[in-house]
């Protein structure tokens, strides 16, 4: 039987180098890793660094499933996300995750912010076509900022742009039904799975909070998603304070979710 495909974001520890983290992630049982939003932690935008990143992945027997790029509305976003796509293509990473806007904003700003996001995405179309890398817009705070993601994806081509589902963001103020996946499941390219304990206490290991994982995974199973079970979890509020134990427990839970996402008889991808 093939190994269940599981991933974790490097955002759980920006204090340690990737040279330290990749072997720990692999030893915990993960098959994949994703790069968190703080680019200086990995320096993937440096062309000279990309070869060493590829070697680190090879040495740890890991693959990379996504890179968290810069926000679509920030100055220089087009240039930065172009370079991110070039790095992703070199590292054989299929998806770049982006926030379309700030985490929240006033409804009166919606049309202007949507136009900015769409203009950036449309400028990135040739980049996506040339590299084969796709961009996944992530849900943020429920309300205008997440409605913007839905509206943008309605106007963007599915072959180059899709959806990244963040469970902790979706369940702010929850528990809530997982209706966002009903709407955007057909465009699902990336996952940022984590649990939520209460307001301002989130991104913990699945099982530490209130999210109904059987119901959530059923929604994902009905979606277009075909990547690894990918976690974006932090140690800040987790009950697992030792990094090795944190990673071991996170991988255990990701492996537990795998058959819920892909079916009871699912083997590795």
C-alpha positions in Angstrom: 0.0 0.0 0.0 1.3 3.5 -0.9 1.9 6.0 1.9 -0.9 8.4 2.7 0.0 11.8 1.4 0.1 14.4 4.1 1.6 17.9 4.3 2.4 20.6 6.8 3.2 24.3 6.4 6.5 25.6 7.6 4.6 28.4 9.4 4.6 26.4 12.6 8.3 27.3 13.2 9.8 30.3 11.5 12.5 30.4 14.2 14.3 27.2 12.8 15.9 26.9 9.4 14.5 24.6 6.7 17.7 22.6 7.1 16.4 21.7 10.6 12.7 21.5 9.8 12.6 19.3 6.7 14.2 16.3 8.5 11.9 16.7 11.5 8.8 17.0 9.2 9.9 13.9 7.3 10.7 11.9 10.5 7.2 12.7 11.8 5.8 10.9 8.8 4.7 13.7 6.5 5.3 13.2 2.7 4.9 16.8 1.7 5.6 20.3 3.0 4.3 23.7 2.1 6.2 27.0 2.5 4.6 29.6 4.8 3.9 33.2 4.0 7.2 34.6 5.3 9.4 34.4 2.3 12.7 35.3 4.1 12.4 32.1 6.0 13.0 30.1 2.9 14.4 32.7 0.5 12.8 30.9 -2.4 12.8 34.2 -4.4 16.6 34.0 -4.6 17.5 32.1 -7.7 20.7 30.8 -6.1 18.7 29.4 -3.1 16.3 27.3 -5.2 18.9 24.6 -6.0 19.6 24.1 -2.3 15.9 23.9 -1.5 15.5 21.2 -4.1 18.4 19.3 -2.6 16.9 19.7 0.9 13.6 18.3 -0.3 15.4 15.3 -1.9 17.5 14.6 1.2 14.4 14.6 3.4 12.4 12.6 0.9 9.7 15.3 0.8 7.8 17.0 -2.0 6.3 20.5 -1.8 2.6 20.9 -2.5 2.2 24.7 -2.2 3.9 28.0 -1.6 2.1 30.9 0.2 2.7 33.9 -1.9 2.1 37.6 -1.3 -1.3 39.3 -1.2 -2.8 40.3 -4.6 -3.4 43.9 -3.6 0.0 44.7 -2.2 2.5 46.9 -4.2 4.7 44.8 -6.4 2.4 41.8 -6.1 2.6 41.0 -9.9 6.4 41.0 -9.8 6.6 39.0 -6.6 4.0 36.4 -7.7 5.7 36.0 -11.1 9.0 35.2 -9.3 7.1 32.8 -7.0 5.7 31.0 -10.0 9.1 30.6 -11.5 10.4 29.2 -8.2 7.4 26.9 -7.9 8.0 25.6 -11.4 11.7 24.9 -10.6 10.7 23.1 -7.3 7.9 21.2 -9.0 5.2 22.9 -6.8 1.8 22.9 -8.5 0.0 25.7 -6.5 0.6 29.1 -5.1 -1.7 30.2 -2.3 -2.6 33.9 -2.1 -4.9 36.2 -0.1 -6.9 38.4 -2.4 -7.1 41.3 0.0 -6.6 42.2 3.6 -8.2 39.9 6.2 -11.2 42.2 6.5 -12.5 45.4 5.0 -15.6 47.7 4.9 -18.3 46.6 2.4 -18.0 50.0 0.7 -14.5 49.0 -0.4 -15.7 45.8 -2.1 -15.8 46.9 -5.8 -12.5 48.7 -5.7 -10.7 45.8 -4.0 -12.3 43.3 -6.4 -11.0 45.3 -9.4 -7.5 45.4 -7.9 -7.5 41.6 -7.3 -8.8 40.9 -10.8 -6.3 43.2 -12.5 -3.4 41.4 -10.7 -4.7 38.0 -11.6 -5.3 38.9 -15.2 -1.7 40.2 -15.4 -0.6 36.8 -14.0 -2.4 34.8 -16.7 0.7 34.6 -19.0 2.8 33.6 -16.1 0.4 30.8 -15.2 0.3 29.7 -18.8 4.1 29.7 -19.2 4.9 27.9 -15.9 1.9 25.6 -15.5 1.6 26.7 -11.9 -1.9 27.6 -10.6 -2.9 30.3 -8.1 -5.4 29.4 -5.3 -7.2 32.3 -3.6 -7.7 31.7 0.1 -10.8 32.4 2.2 -10.1 34.8 5.0 -12.6 36.5 7.4 -16.2 35.5 6.6 -17.9 38.4 5.1 -16.8 40.9 2.4 -13.2 39.6 2.2 -14.2 36.0 1.5 -17.1 37.1 -0.7 -14.4 38.8 -2.8 -12.7 35.5 -3.3 -15.9 33.9 -4.5 -16.6 36.9 -6.9 -13.1 36.9 -8.3 -13.1 33.1 -9.0 -16.4 33.5 -10.9 -14.6 35.8 -13.3 -11.2 33.9 -13.5 -10.4 30.9 -15.7 -10.5 27.6 -13.7 -7.4 26.2 -15.5 -5.2 28.8 -13.8 -7.1 30.0 -10.7 -8.8 28.1 -8.0 -9.6 28.0 -4.3 -7.6 27.4 -1.1 -9.9 26.4 1.8 -8.7 27.4 5.3 -10.9 25.7 7.9 -9.9 27.9 10.9 -10.8 31.0 8.9 -14.1 29.5 7.7 -15.2 28.7 11.3 -14.6 32.1 12.9 -17.6 32.6 15.1 -18.5 28.9 14.6 -19.3 26.1 14.6 -20.9 26.8 11.3 -21.9 24.7 8.3 -19.3 24.2 5.6 -21.3 26.0 2.9 -18.2 27.6 1.4 -17.1 24.2 0.1 -20.5 23.7 -1.5 -20.0 26.9 -3.4 -16.3 26.6 -4.3 -15.5 22.9 -4.0 -15.3 22.5 -7.8 -12.4 24.9 -7.7 -10.6 23.5 -4.7 -6.8 23.4 -5.4 -5.3 23.7 -1.9 -6.1 23.0 1.8 -5.1 24.8 5.0 -6.6 22.5 7.5 -6.5 23.3 11.3 -8.9 23.2 14.2 -10.5 26.1 16.1 -11.0 26.2 19.9 -12.7 29.6 20.2 -12.3 33.2 18.9 -8.7 34.1 18.6 -7.6 30.6 19.5 -7.2 28.6 16.3 -4.9 26.9 13.9 -4.4 24.0 16.3 -4.0 20.3 15.4 -7.3 18.7 14.2 -9.0 17.2 17.2 -8.0 19.9 19.6 -11.0 22.1 18.8 -14.7 22.1 17.8 -14.6 21.4 14.1 -16.6 18.4 13.0 -14.0 16.7 10.9 -16.2 13.9 9.5 -18.7 16.5 8.1 -15.9 18.7 6.8 -14.0 15.8 5.1 -17.2 14.7 3.5 -17.4 18.1 1.8 -13.8 17.8 0.7 -14.4 14.3 -0.6 -17.2 15.6 -2.9 -14.9 18.4 -4.2 -12.3 18.5 -7.0 -9.4 18.3 -4.5 -6.7 15.8 -5.4 -3.7 16.8 -3.3 -2.3 15.7 0.0 -4.2 16.3 3.3 -2.4 19.6 4.1 -2.3 21.2 7.5 -1.6 24.8 8.4 -1.2 24.5 12.2 0.6 26.5 14.8 2.1 25.7 18.2 0.9 28.9 19.8 -2.4 27.5 21.2 -1.8 23.8 20.8 -1.6 21.5 23.8 1.5 19.9 22.2 4.4 22.1 23.2 7.3 19.9 22.2 8.1 20.4 18.5 8.8 16.7 17.8 5.6 15.6 19.6 3.6 18.4 17.9 4.7 17.2 14.5 4.0 13.6 15.4 0.5 14.3 16.6 -0.2 16.6 13.6 0.9 13.8 11.2 -1.2 11.2 13.0 -4.3 13.4 12.7 -3.6 14.1 9.0 -3.3 10.4 8.4 -6.5 9.8 10.3 -8.3 12.4 8.0 -6.9 10.9 4.8 -9.5 8.1 4.4 -12.3 10.6 5.4 -11.2 12.8 2.5 -10.5 10.2 -0.1 -12.6 7.2 1.0 -12.1 4.3 3.4 -10.2 2.2 0.8 -8.0 5.1 -0.4 -4.3 4.4 -0.7 -1.6 7.0 -1.2 -1.9 9.3 -4.2 
